[in-house]
């Protein structure tokens, strides 16, 4: 199994240097900062207070790079970006709002701009480990179905492919911190199942010198805006 980093796949698929890029669901801003390192003019949008706090804490010199906004209501003018990225974030948008979020992506993209969506497989090793604290089967399925129905009048399909990457956590506590950071409502369930999850984490993860690794398959959908 050949492992690839998500950032490598993105930069090999889309030319980001010198481009205006919007990362929808930017989380703690890691991808936004990486995009800047690649020569892009990147902005991240997220509606999670904790994730935005982490983004601003990690990049205090550039608060204008992070905007408090949901994907289905982007506060940007039409034709503002060359590239819009959803990196493992479309399934975090409420199911009923996914179509609107993709419409918003089309609205803010310039004609000929690129929409890049990477979504996790419906169920992988880490997901089996995390059940029932996290069960994203329904929302991930909905995201894939929505991508299958992209408006052909607004988007022209370029390619779809799958790649395998891995997430490495220094410890079970770091994994917990990420889980709750993404969705604070998970905290109570995580605490309730903490002992069982801790056992599964160490049993199902692959031990590495730098932590515990879990493989992920991601489906990438790339389209151009008409």
Residue pairs with C-beta under 8 A, 6 or more apart in sequence:
1 164
1 215
2 164
3 164
3 165
3 166
3 215
4 163
4 164
4 165
5 165
6 87
6 118
6 163
6 165
6 218
7 31
7 34
9 118
9 163
9 165
9 218
9 220
10 16
10 85
10 87
10 116
10 118
11 38
13 116
13 159
13 220
13 222
14 83
14 114
14 116
14 222
16 35
16 38
16 39
16 40
16 42
16 83
17 38
17 39
17 40
18 39
18 40
18 41
19 40
19 41
19 81
19 82
19 83
20 40
20 41
20 42
20 43
20 80
20 81
20 82
20 83
21 35
21 40
21 41
21 42
21 43
21 81
21 82
21 83
21 84
21 85
22 42
22 43
22 44
22 45
22 74
22 76
22 80
22 81
22 83
22 84
22 85
22 108
23 31
23 32
23 35
23 42
23 43
23 44
23 45
23 85
23 87
24 45
24 71
24 74
24 84
24 85
24 86
24 89
24 101
24 105
25 45
25 46
25 71
25 86
25 87
25 88
25 89
25 90
25 92
25 93
26 32
26 44
26 45
26 46
26 51
26 55
26 66
26 89
27 44
27 46
27 48
27 51
27 54
27 55
27 89
27 181
27 182
28 51
28 54
28 55
28 58
28 181
29 44
29 54
29 55
29 56
29 58
29 59
29 65
29 66
30 58
31 42
31 44
31 85
31 87
32 42
32 43
32 44
32 55
32 59
32 65
32 66
33 58
33 59
35 42
36 42
36 65
40 83
42 65
43 64
43 65
43 66
43 67
44 55
44 65
44 66
44 67
45 66
45 67
45 68
45 69
45 70
45 71
45 74
46 52
46 55
46 66
46 67
46 68
46 69
47 68
47 69
47 70
48 181
48 182
48 183
49 68
50 180
50 181
50 184
51 181
51 182
52 66
52 68
54 181
55 65
55 66
56 63
56 66
59 65
59 66
67 75
69 75
70 93
70 97
70 101
71 86
71 89
71 90
71 93
71 97
71 101
71 104
71 105
72 93
72 94
72 97
72 98
72 100
72 101
72 104
73 100
73 104
74 104
74 105
74 107
74 108
76 108
77 108
78 107
78 108
79 108
79 109
79 110
79 111
80 108
80 110
81 108
81 109
81 110
81 113
82 109
82 110
82 113
82 114
83 109
83 113
83 114
83 115
83 116
84 105
84 108
84 109
84 113
84 114
84 115
84 116
85 116
85 117
85 118
86 101
86 105
86 115
86 116
86 117
86 118
86 119
87 118
88 118
88 119
88 120
88 218
90 98
90 101
90 102
90 117
90 119
90 143
90 146
90 147
91 119
91 120
91 136
91 139
91 140
91 142
91 143
92 139
92 182
92 183
93 101
95 138
95 139
95 142
98 142
98 143
98 146
99 146
102 115
102 146
102 147
102 150
102 151
102 155
103 151
103 154
105 115
106 115
106 151
106 154
106 155
106 225
109 115
109 225
110 225
111 225
111 226
112 224
112 225
113 224
113 225
114 158
114 222
114 223
114 224
114 225
115 155
115 221
115 222
115 223
115 224
115 225
116 220
116 221
116 222
117 147
117 220
117 221
117 222
118 218
118 219
118 220
119 140
119 143
119 144
119 147
119 218
119 219
119 221
120 127
120 136
120 140
120 216
120 217
120 218
120 219
121 140
121 162
121 216
121 217
121 218
121 219
122 137
122 140
122 141
122 144
123 137
123 140
124 214
124 215
124 216
124 217
125 204
125 214
125 215
126 167
126 204
126 214
126 216
127 134
127 135
127 136
127 137
128 204
129 197
129 200
129 201
129 204
129 205
129 214
130 179
130 197
132 189
132 193
133 179
133 186
133 189
133 190
133 193
133 197
134 179
134 186
144 219
147 221
150 157
150 221
150 223
153 226
154 225
154 226
155 223
155 224
155 225
155 226
156 223
156 224
156 226
157 221
157 222
157 223
158 222
158 223
158 224
159 220
159 222
160 219
160 220
160 221
160 222
161 219
161 220
162 217
162 218
162 219
162 220
163 217
163 218
163 220
164 215
164 216
164 217
164 218
165 215
165 216
165 218
166 213
166 214
166 215
166 216
167 213
167 214
167 216
168 208
168 210
168 211
168 212
168 213
168 214
169 175
169 178
169 205
169 211
169 212
169 214
170 210
170 211
171 211
171 212
172 197
172 198
172 201
172 202
172 212
174 211
175 201
175 212
176 190
176 194
176 197
179 186
179 190
180 186
180 187
180 190
190 197
201 212
202 212
204 214
205 212
205 213
205 214
206 212
206 213
206 214
207 213
